[in-house]
């Protein structure tokens, strides 16, 4: 394939046959295995996130069908690991953003309530002065 003329069309069957030969040669020396059940799931790094993906829960303890269910779940989890992990991280980041905005709102409300109390106290003082002037 390397020495072929780039202007000629590529024979798909020939490419597939050549790739199959390479895979067979690699499989013969143990590079590829058909049974992936012996491999542990890759677990995303630990974080302090409240929302996180937990692939370690992908198992079934059913008596007869537990092992096939577990193998199926593990296969699906391997295929979707990064998608679910990213989704969990996005959800956690959204929650953190809402919490930050809520903290700002709470601080603003507390500040304004303090100002209102100060103004109410000042109004009370002014009403006392007014009442004293009326009493004279």
C-alpha positions in Angstrom: 0.0 0.0 0.0 2.8 2.4 0.8 4.3 2.2 -2.7 1.0 2.6 -4.6 0.3 5.4 -7.0 -1.8 8.0 -5.1 -3.9 8.7 -8.2 -5.3 5.2 -8.3 -8.5 4.4 -6.4 -8.1 2.6 -3.1 -9.3 -1.0 -3.0 -11.3 -1.2 0.2 -11.3 -5.0 0.4 -7.5 -5.0 0.0 -7.2 -2.4 2.9 -9.5 -4.5 5.1 -7.5 -7.7 4.3 -4.2 -6.0 5.1 -5.6 -4.6 8.4 -7.0 -8.0 9.3 -3.5 -9.6 8.7 -2.0 -7.0 11.1 -4.7 -7.6 13.7 -4.2 -11.4 13.5 -0.5 -11.0 13.8 -0.9 -8.8 16.9 -3.5 -11.1 18.4 -1.2 -14.0 18.0 1.3 -12.3 20.3 -1.4 -11.3 22.8 -2.0 -7.7 21.9 -5.8 -8.1 21.5 -8.2 -10.1 23.6 -11.7 -11.1 22.9 -12.8 -11.2 26.5 -12.6 -7.8 28.2 -14.4 -8.9 31.4 -11.1 -9.3 33.3 -10.3 -5.6 32.9 -11.4 -3.2 35.6 -13.4 -0.2 34.7 -11.5 3.0 34.5 -12.8 5.2 37.3 -12.7 8.9 36.9 -10.5 10.8 39.3 -11.9 11.5 42.8 -13.1 15.0 43.4 -15.1 16.9 46.0 -18.0 17.1 43.6 -21.5 16.4 44.9 -22.5 15.1 41.5 -20.3 12.4 40.2 -20.4 9.4 38.0 -19.9 6.1 39.9 -19.2 3.2 37.5 -18.4 1.0 40.3 -22.1 0.5 40.8 -22.4 -1.2 37.5 -23.0 -4.7 38.7 -25.9 -7.1 39.4 -26.1 -9.6 42.2 -28.9 -11.7 40.7 -28.3 -15.4 41.0 -28.5 -16.7 37.5 -28.5 -13.7 35.3 -26.2 -11.5 37.4 -23.0 -12.2 35.6 -24.3 -11.5 32.1 -26.1 -8.4 33.3 -22.9 -7.2 35.0 -20.8 -7.8 31.8 -23.4 -6.0 29.7 -23.4 -3.0 32.2 -19.6 -2.9 32.3 -19.5 -2.9 28.5 -22.0 -0.1 28.3 -20.2 1.8 31.0 -16.9 1.5 29.2 -18.5 3.0 26.1 -20.1 5.9 27.9 -17.7 6.5 30.8 -16.4 9.9 29.6 -19.8 11.1 28.4 -21.4 10.4 31.8 -18.4 11.7 33.7 -18.5 14.9 31.7 -22.2 15.2 32.3 -21.7 14.8 36.1 -19.0 17.4 36.1 -21.1 19.9 34.1 -24.0 19.3 36.6 -21.7 19.9 39.5 -20.3 23.1 37.9 -23.8 24.4 37.3 -24.7 23.7 41.0 -21.6 25.5 42.1 -22.4 28.5 39.9 -25.9 28.6 41.3 -24.5 28.4 44.9 -22.1 31.3 44.2 -24.9 33.5 42.8 -27.1 32.6 45.8 -24.3 33.6 48.2 -24.0 36.9 46.4 -27.8 37.4 46.7 -27.8 36.5 50.4 -25.0 38.9 51.1 -26.7 41.7 49.2 -30.0 41.0 51.0 -28.3 41.0 54.4 -26.6 44.3 53.5 -29.8 45.9 52.3 -31.7 44.6 55.4 -29.0 46.3 57.6 -29.4 49.5 55.7 -33.2 49.3 56.1 -32.9 48.8 59.8 -30.5 51.8 60.0 -33.0 53.9 58.1 -35.9 52.7 60.3 -33.9 53.7 63.3 -33.1 57.1 61.8 -36.8 57.5 61.0 -37.6 56.7 64.6 -35.2 59.3 65.8 -36.6 61.9 63.5 -40.1 61.1 64.6 -39.0 61.5 68.2 -37.5 65.0 67.4 -40.7 65.9 65.6 -42.8 64.8 68.5 -40.6 66.8 70.9 -41.0 69.9 68.8 -44.7 69.5 68.6 -44.9 69.1 72.4 -43.2 72.5 72.9 
